[in-house]
C-alpha cells in the first residue's frame, strides 16, 4: 500500500535481506510477502512487463478501495463533524447511510494515481541505484518513493478532495462535484489541503518504517528465524495500525481543509490547527481514529494477496 492505505510499488523481488536493521523503506519490506511467489521472468518486451505491473498495482489498489471504502467513509464523516459527537451522534444523524458514496469517482482516480506511482518509481529507483555504491543501494527505493509519491499526489489530492466531499454528502456525483468546485473555488479548490496531505504522508511513512522494524526485530529474536509471508503481513498490519492512530491529528487537519469548500472556515493549516484546538478542544484531533485504525490495518490483508494474484494474471505468458 502507498502511504495511508493506497497501493504502492511491487518491486520487492529485487531485495536482498540481511541480518540487522533493514535498509529499505517499509513499503518495499512489506512487499516481501509477494517476493517468494514472484512470476518468473520471460522473454517479453519491457513495455509488456511494465504494463503488467501497472495493471496489477491498479487492480490491487481498486480492490482495497472497494473492500474498505465504507470504513473510510465513516472516518471521513467523523472527522468532518464540527463539534464532534462520536459514532453514536453520526448514526443518529443518518450518517451511517450511503457508505459507498463517491466510490466510483474515487476508483477513477485511484487507478491512474497507482499507475503514475509505478511509472515514476521503477525508473527512478534504477537510475539512483546505478549512481550509488553497493552499500547505499537503499537510496534507490527511498528517493524513488518520494519522487513517485509526489508525482502521484497531483492526481491523488484532487481525487481525495472530491471523494471526501461526496462522502460528507455535499455532492451526489463526481462530475457535478468537480464542476461545482472548479466554478466556485477554481483549480485551487481541487488541491485544498495539499500541504496537509503531504504533511500527513511524509511522517506516516517514517513512523511506520520505524514501528515495523522494531516489531519485526523483536518478533524475529523470539522465533529465531526469518518471518513467513503471513507473519510479515501481520507485523505490517500492526505497524500500520499504530502509525495510523498516532498520525490521526494530521489526517483530521487534511480532512477539514479538504471538506471546507468555499466557506473559508480555515485560512491555512496553522489556522485550522489553532481554530480546532480553541473551539473544539484537543480531543477533536483524534476524531475517527477507530475506523482509521481498522482501515489501515486491514488494507494490507486485502492488498497483498490481490497483488500477488494480479501479477500472475497480468504477467507475460
VEXDREN-2710 file (C-alpha; in Angstrom, 1 decimal):
% VEXDREN-2710
k/r/px/py/pz
1/UNK/0.0/0.0/0.0
2/UNK/1.0/3.6/-0.5
3/UNK/1.1/6.0/2.4
4/UNK/-2.2/5.9/4.3
5/UNK/-3.8/2.9/2.8
6/UNK/-3.3/3.3/-1.0
7/UNK/-1.5/0.8/-3.3
8/UNK/2.3/1.0/-3.6
9/UNK/5.2/-0.4/-5.6
10/UNK/5.7/-4.1/-6.1
11/UNK/9.4/-4.3/-6.8
12/UNK/10.4/-6.4/-3.8
13/UNK/11.7/-9.2/-5.9
14/UNK/15.0/-7.3/-6.2
15/UNK/15.7/-7.1/-2.5
16/UNK/18.3/-9.0/-0.6
17/UNK/17.6/-9.3/3.1
18/UNK/20.4/-9.3/5.6
19/UNK/20.7/-9.6/9.4
20/UNK/20.1/-6.5/11.4
21/UNK/18.1/-3.4/10.6
22/UNK/16.6/-3.4/7.1
23/UNK/18.0/-0.8/4.7
24/UNK/14.9/-0.2/2.7
25/UNK/11.7/1.7/3.4
26/UNK/8.6/0.0/4.7
27/UNK/6.7/-0.2/1.5
28/UNK/9.4/-2.3/0.0
29/UNK/9.7/-4.5/3.0
30/UNK/6.0/-5.1/3.2
31/UNK/6.1/-6.2/-0.4
32/UNK/8.4/-9.1/0.6
33/UNK/5.3/-11.2/1.1
34/UNK/5.0/-11.4/-2.7
35/UNK/8.7/-11.9/-3.5
36/UNK/8.7/-15.6/-2.8
37/UNK/5.9/-16.2/-5.3
38/UNK/7.0/-13.7/-7.9
39/UNK/6.3/-14.6/-11.5
40/UNK/9.4/-16.0/-13.3
41/UNK/10.9/-13.7/-15.9
42/UNK/10.1/-14.5/-19.5
43/UNK/11.3/-13.1/-22.8
44/UNK/8.9/-10.2/-23.2
45/UNK/9.2/-6.6/-24.3
46/UNK/9.9/-4.1/-21.5
47/UNK/6.7/-2.3/-22.2
48/UNK/4.7/-5.6/-21.7
49/UNK/6.3/-6.3/-18.3
50/UNK/5.7/-2.7/-17.2
51/UNK/2.1/-2.8/-18.4
52/UNK/1.5/-6.0/-16.4
53/UNK/2.9/-4.4/-13.2
54/UNK/0.9/-1.2/-13.7
55/UNK/-2.3/-3.2/-14.2
56/UNK/-1.6/-5.4/-11.2
57/UNK/-1.0/-2.3/-9.0
58/UNK/-4.2/-0.6/-10.2
59/UNK/-6.2/-3.8/-9.6
60/UNK/-4.9/-4.2/-6.1
61/UNK/-5.4/-0.6/-5.3
62/UNK/-9.0/-0.7/-6.5
63/UNK/-9.6/-3.9/-4.6
64/UNK/-8.6/-2.2/-1.4
65/UNK/-10.8/0.8/-2.1
66/UNK/-13.8/-1.4/-2.8
67/UNK/-13.3/-3.6/0.2
68/UNK/-12.6/-0.8/2.8
69/UNK/-14.4/2.2/1.4
70/UNK/-17.3/2.1/4.0
71/UNK/-14.8/2.3/6.8
72/UNK/-13.1/5.3/5.1
73/UNK/-16.4/7.0/4.7
74/UNK/-17.2/6.7/8.4
75/UNK/-13.8/8.0/9.3
76/UNK/-14.2/11.0/7.0
77/UNK/-17.7/11.9/8.3
78/UNK/-16.5/11.6/11.9
79/UNK/-13.6/13.9/11.2
80/UNK/-15.7/16.4/9.3
81/UNK/-18.2/16.8/12.1
82/UNK/-17.7/20.2/13.7
83/UNK/-18.1/19.8/17.4
84/UNK/-17.6/16.1/17.4
85/UNK/-20.2/13.8/18.9
86/UNK/-18.7/10.4/18.0
87/UNK/-20.1/7.4/16.2
88/UNK/-23.4/7.5/18.2
89/UNK/-24.1/11.0/17.0
90/UNK/-23.1/10.1/13.5
91/UNK/-25.6/7.3/13.3
92/UNK/-28.4/9.3/14.9
93/UNK/-28.0/11.9/12.3
94/UNK/-28.2/9.4/9.5
95/UNK/-24.5/9.5/8.8
96/UNK/-24.4/5.7/8.5
97/UNK/-26.1/5.7/5.2
98/UNK/-24.6/5.8/1.7
99/UNK/-21.2/4.4/2.9
100/UNK/-20.2/3.9/-0.7
101/UNK/-21.0/7.5/-1.7
102/UNK/-18.4/8.6/-4.3
103/UNK/-16.7/5.2/-4.7
104/UNK/-16.8/5.1/-8.5
105/UNK/-15.4/8.6/-8.9
106/UNK/-12.7/7.6/-6.4
107/UNK/-11.8/4.5/-8.3
108/UNK/-11.4/6.6/-11.4
109/UNK/-8.6/8.5/-9.6
110/UNK/-7.1/5.6/-7.7
111/UNK/-6.2/3.6/-10.9
112/UNK/-4.3/6.3/-12.7
113/UNK/-2.7/7.5/-9.5
114/UNK/-1.3/4.0/-8.9
115/UNK/-0.1/3.8/-12.5
116/UNK/1.7/7.1/-12.2
117/UNK/3.3/6.0/-8.9
118/UNK/4.6/2.8/-10.6
119/UNK/5.7/4.7/-13.8
120/UNK/7.9/7.0/-11.7
121/UNK/9.0/4.5/-9.1
122/UNK/10.8/1.9/-11.1
123/UNK/12.9/4.1/-13.5
124/UNK/13.8/6.5/-10.6
125/UNK/14.9/3.6/-8.4
126/UNK/17.1/2.1/-11.1
127/UNK/18.6/5.5/-12.0
128/UNK/19.6/6.2/-8.4
129/UNK/21.0/2.7/-7.8
130/UNK/23.2/3.0/-10.9
131/UNK/24.8/6.1/-9.4
132/UNK/25.5/5.0/-5.8
133/UNK/27.8/2.4/-4.3
134/UNK/26.6/-1.1/-3.3
135/UNK/26.4/-0.1/0.4
136/UNK/23.9/2.7/-0.4
137/UNK/21.6/0.9/-2.8
138/UNK/18.8/1.5/-0.3
139/UNK/18.8/5.1/-1.5
140/UNK/17.1/3.9/-4.7
141/UNK/13.7/3.0/-3.2
142/UNK/13.9/5.8/-0.7
143/UNK/14.3/8.5/-3.4
144/UNK/12.0/6.7/-5.8
145/UNK/9.2/6.5/-3.2
146/UNK/9.5/10.3/-2.6
147/UNK/9.5/11.1/-6.3
148/UNK/6.7/8.7/-7.2
149/UNK/4.6/9.8/-4.2
150/UNK/5.0/13.5/-5.1
151/UNK/4.1/12.8/-8.8
152/UNK/1.0/10.7/-7.9
153/UNK/-0.2/13.3/-5.4
154/UNK/-1.1/15.5/-8.4
155/UNK/-4.0/13.1/-9.0
156/UNK/-4.4/11.7/-5.5
157/UNK/-5.2/15.0/-3.9
158/UNK/-8.0/16.1/-6.3
159/UNK/-9.4/12.6/-6.1
160/UNK/-9.3/12.7/-2.3
161/UNK/-11.0/16.2/-2.2
162/UNK/-13.8/15.0/-4.4
163/UNK/-14.2/11.7/-2.6
164/UNK/-14.4/13.3/0.8
165/UNK/-16.9/15.9/-0.2
166/UNK/-19.0/13.1/-1.7
167/UNK/-18.7/11.1/1.5
168/UNK/-19.9/14.0/3.6
169/UNK/-23.0/14.4/1.3
170/UNK/-22.1/17.8/-0.1
171/UNK/-22.4/16.4/-3.7
172/UNK/-24.2/13.4/-5.2
173/UNK/-21.9/12.8/-8.1
174/UNK/-18.3/13.1/-9.0
175/UNK/-18.8/15.0/-12.3
176/UNK/-21.1/17.5/-10.6
177/UNK/-18.6/17.9/-7.7
178/UNK/-15.7/18.6/-10.0
179/UNK/-17.7/21.2/-12.0
180/UNK/-19.0/22.9/-8.9
181/UNK/-15.6/23.0/-7.1
182/UNK/-14.0/24.5/-10.2
183/UNK/-16.8/27.0/-10.7
184/UNK/-16.9/28.2/-7.1
185/UNK/-13.3/27.7/-5.9
186/UNK/-11.2/27.4/-9.0
187/UNK/-8.4/24.8/-9.5
188/UNK/-7.2/25.7/-6.1
189/UNK/-10.3/24.1/-4.6
190/UNK/-9.3/20.7/-6.1
191/UNK/-6.0/21.0/-4.3
192/UNK/-7.4/22.1/-0.9
193/UNK/-5.4/20.6/1.9
194/UNK/-2.4/19.7/-0.4
195/UNK/0.1/20.8/2.3
196/UNK/-1.7/18.8/5.0
197/UNK/-1.9/15.8/2.7
198/UNK/1.9/15.8/2.2
199/UNK/2.5/16.6/5.8
200/UNK/0.4/13.6/6.8
201/UNK/2.1/11.2/4.4
202/UNK/5.7/12.0/5.0
203/UNK/5.7/11.3/8.8
204/UNK/3.4/8.4/8.2
205/UNK/6.0/6.6/6.1
206/UNK/8.8/7.5/8.5
207/UNK/6.9/6.4/11.7
208/UNK/5.5/3.3/10.1
209/UNK/9.0/2.2/9.0
210/UNK/10.4/2.6/12.5
211/UNK/7.4/0.8/14.1
212/UNK/7.6/-2.0/11.5
213/UNK/11.4/-2.6/12.0
214/UNK/11.1/-2.6/15.8
215/UNK/8.2/-5.1/15.9
216/UNK/9.8/-7.3/13.2
217/UNK/13.2/-7.3/15.1
218/UNK/11.5/-8.2/18.4
219/UNK/9.4/-11.0/16.9
220/UNK/12.4/-12.3/14.9
221/UNK/14.5/-12.6/18.1
222/UNK/11.7/-14.6/19.7
223/UNK/11.2/-17.1/16.9
224/UNK/14.9/-17.1/15.8
225/UNK/14.2/-17.4/12.1
226/UNK/13.1/-15.4/9.0
227/UNK/9.4/-14.4/9.2
228/UNK/6.9/-16.2/6.9
229/UNK/4.9/-14.0/4.5
230/UNK/1.8/-14.3/6.7
231/UNK/3.8/-13.2/9.7
232/UNK/5.2/-10.2/7.8
233/UNK/1.7/-9.2/6.8
234/UNK/0.6/-9.3/10.5
235/UNK/3.6/-7.2/11.6
236/UNK/2.9/-4.8/8.8
237/UNK/-0.8/-4.5/9.9
238/UNK/0.2/-3.8/13.5
239/UNK/2.7/-1.2/12.5
240/UNK/0.3/0.4/10.1
241/UNK/-2.5/0.5/12.7
242/UNK/-0.1/2.0/15.2
243/UNK/1.0/4.6/12.8
244/UNK/-2.5/5.3/11.6
245/UNK/-3.6/6.1/15.2
246/UNK/-0.7/8.5/16.1
247/UNK/-1.0/10.4/12.7
248/UNK/-4.7/10.8/13.1
249/UNK/-4.4/14.5/14.0
250/UNK/-2.7/15.2/10.7
251/UNK/-5.4/13.3/8.9
252/UNK/-8.1/15.3/10.7
253/UNK/-6.5/18.6/9.5
254/UNK/-6.3/17.3/6.0
255/UNK/-10.0/16.3/6.0
256/UNK/-11.1/19.6/7.5
257/UNK/-9.2/21.6/4.8
258/UNK/-10.4/19.4/2.0
259/UNK/-14.1/19.4/3.0
260/UNK/-14.5/23.1/4.0
261/UNK/-15.3/24.1/0.4
262/UNK/-15.7/27.8/-0.3
263/UNK/-16.8/28.5/3.3
264/UNK/-13.3/29.7/4.2
265/UNK/-13.6/28.5/7.8
266/UNK/-9.9/27.8/7.9
267/UNK/-7.3/30.1/6.2
268/UNK/-4.5/27.6/6.2
269/UNK/-3.0/24.6/8.1
270/UNK/-1.9/26.7/11.1
271/UNK/-5.2/28.5/11.3
272/UNK/-7.1/25.2/11.2
273/UNK/-4.9/23.8/14.0
274/UNK/-5.5/26.8/16.2
275/UNK/-9.2/27.1/15.4
276/UNK/-10.0/23.4/16.1
277/UNK/-8.0/23.4/19.3
278/UNK/-9.6/26.6/20.6
279/UNK/-13.3/25.9/19.6
280/UNK/-13.5/22.1/19.9
281/UNK/-10.6/21.0/22.2
282/UNK/-7.7/18.8/21.6
283/UNK/-9.9/15.7/21.5
284/UNK/-11.2/16.8/18.1
285/UNK/-7.8/15.9/16.6
286/UNK/-8.4/12.2/17.3
287/UNK/-11.8/12.1/15.6
288/UNK/-12.2/8.9/13.5
289/UNK/-9.2/7.1/15.0
290/UNK/-11.1/3.9/15.4
291/UNK/-12.2/3.4/11.8
292/UNK/-8.8/4.8/10.6
293/UNK/-7.1/2.1/12.7
294/UNK/-9.3/-0.7/11.2
295/UNK/-9.0/0.7/7.7
296/UNK/-5.2/0.9/7.5
297/UNK/-4.6/-2.4/9.4
298/UNK/-7.0/-4.3/7.1
299/UNK/-5.6/-2.7/4.0
300/UNK/-2.5/-4.9/3.9
301/UNK/-4.6/-8.1/4.2
302/UNK/-6.5/-7.1/1.1
303/UNK/-3.8/-5.5/-0.9
304/UNK/-1.0/-8.1/-0.9
305/UNK/-3.0/-11.3/-1.8
306/UNK/-4.8/-9.4/-4.6
307/UNK/-1.5/-8.0/-5.8
308/UNK/0.1/-11.5/-6.0
309/UNK/-2.8/-12.9/-7.9
310/UNK/-2.9/-9.9/-10.2
311/UNK/0.8/-10.1/-11.0
312/UNK/0.4/-13.7/-12.1
313/UNK/-2.6/-12.9/-14.1
314/UNK/-1.2/-9.9/-16.0
315/UNK/2.3/-11.3/-16.4
316/UNK/3.6/-12.1/-19.9
317/UNK/2.7/-15.6/-20.8
END
